[in-house]
Amino acid sequence: MKKILLIFLAFLFAGNAFPQYMKVSDRLQNKLQSLNPLEYTRVLIVLRDQVDIETLDKELYRINATLEYRAQTVINTLQQKAKQTQGPVLEILRNEKDNGKVKEYIDFWVTNVIYAEV
């Protein structure tokens, strides 16, 4: 399972479909070294493409946005960013779940992060 995970992670972030560069934390590297080949491990996939909240906040402040408009704009912007960037990763996770290489995954639009047990 360790080799599958490494291959999966390399495949997941390599290639032209993912312009973001993969960075594996030291903690995950250590976990991979000690992982039983038959067990799953939990990972957070943090996409680098994030909403620039500071710029959005400045623009909303500049136009004197109401609290309701501000909330809806922030929510819509975060959801749209996640929809634009998470799709290919979620597709791979979905396919790998069908193959038994992924136990579960959950996507989060608020922070553009995907939790997965792979």
C-alpha positions in Angstrom: 0.0 0.0 0.0 2.9 2.4 0.7 4.1 2.1 -2.9 0.6 2.6 -4.2 0.2 5.7 -2.0 3.5 7.2 -3.3 2.5 6.4 -6.9 -0.9 7.8 -6.3 0.4 11.0 -4.7 2.9 11.4 -7.5 0.3 10.8 -10.2 -2.1 13.1 -8.4 0.1 16.1 -8.5 2.3 15.5 -11.5 1.4 16.1 -15.0 -0.2 18.9 -16.9 -3.6 18.5 -15.4 -2.3 20.0 -12.1 -0.4 23.2 -12.6 0.1 23.4 -8.8 3.3 21.9 -7.5 3.2 19.1 -5.0 4.9 19.5 -1.7 4.9 16.6 0.7 5.4 17.6 4.3 8.2 16.0 6.4 5.6 14.6 8.7 3.9 12.8 5.8 7.3 11.6 4.4 8.0 10.1 7.9 4.6 8.5 8.0 5.1 6.9 4.6 8.4 5.4 5.7 6.7 3.7 8.7 3.4 2.8 7.0 2.2 -0.8 7.0 1.7 -1.8 3.4 -1.9 -2.8 4.1 -3.1 0.3 6.0 -4.4 3.6 4.9 -3.1 7.0 6.0 -4.9 10.3 6.3 -3.7 13.3 4.2 -4.8 16.8 3.6 -4.5 18.0 0.0 -4.1 21.8 0.3 -4.5 23.4 -3.1 -2.2 26.3 -3.7 -4.8 28.2 -5.7 -6.6 30.1 -3.0 -9.0 33.1 -3.0 -7.2 36.3 -2.2 -9.3 37.2 0.8 -7.5 40.5 1.5 -8.1 41.8 -1.9 -11.7 40.7 -1.9 -12.2 42.3 1.5 -10.7 45.6 0.3 -13.0 45.6 -2.7 -16.1 44.9 -0.6 -15.0 47.7 1.8 -14.4 50.1 -1.1 -17.9 49.6 -2.4 -19.4 49.7 1.2 -21.0 46.3 0.8 -23.8 45.4 3.1 -23.2 42.5 5.5 -25.5 40.3 3.5 -23.9 41.1 0.2 -20.4 40.6 1.7 -21.3 37.2 3.1 -22.9 36.0 -0.1 -19.9 37.3 -2.2 -17.3 35.6 0.0 -19.3 32.3 0.0 -19.8 32.4 -3.8 -16.2 33.2 -4.4 -14.8 30.5 -2.2 -17.2 27.9 -3.6 -16.3 28.9 -7.2 -12.6 28.6 -6.5 -13.1 25.1 -5.0 -15.2 24.1 -8.0 -12.6 25.3 -10.5 -9.6 23.7 -8.8 -10.8 20.6 -7.0 -12.5 18.9 -9.8 -9.6 16.9 -11.4 -8.4 15.9 -7.9 -11.8 14.7 -6.8 -12.2 12.8 -10.1 -9.0 10.9 -9.4 -10.0 10.2 -5.8 -13.4 9.0 -6.9 -11.8 6.6 -9.4 -9.2 5.4 -6.9 -11.9 4.8 -4.3 -13.6 2.5 -6.8 -10.3 0.6 -7.0 -9.9 0.4 -3.2 -6.9 2.7 -3.1 -8.9 5.5 -1.4 -11.0 4.7 1.6 -12.7 8.1 1.9 -12.4 11.7 1.0 -14.1 15.0 1.8 -13.7 18.3 0.0 -13.9 21.6 1.8 -14.7 24.8 -0.2 -14.1 27.2 2.7 -10.3 26.5 2.7 -9.9 24.7 -0.7 -8.6 21.6 1.0 -9.4 17.9 0.5 -9.2 15.4 3.3 -8.5 11.8 2.1 -7.7 8.5 3.6 -5.5 6.7 1.0 
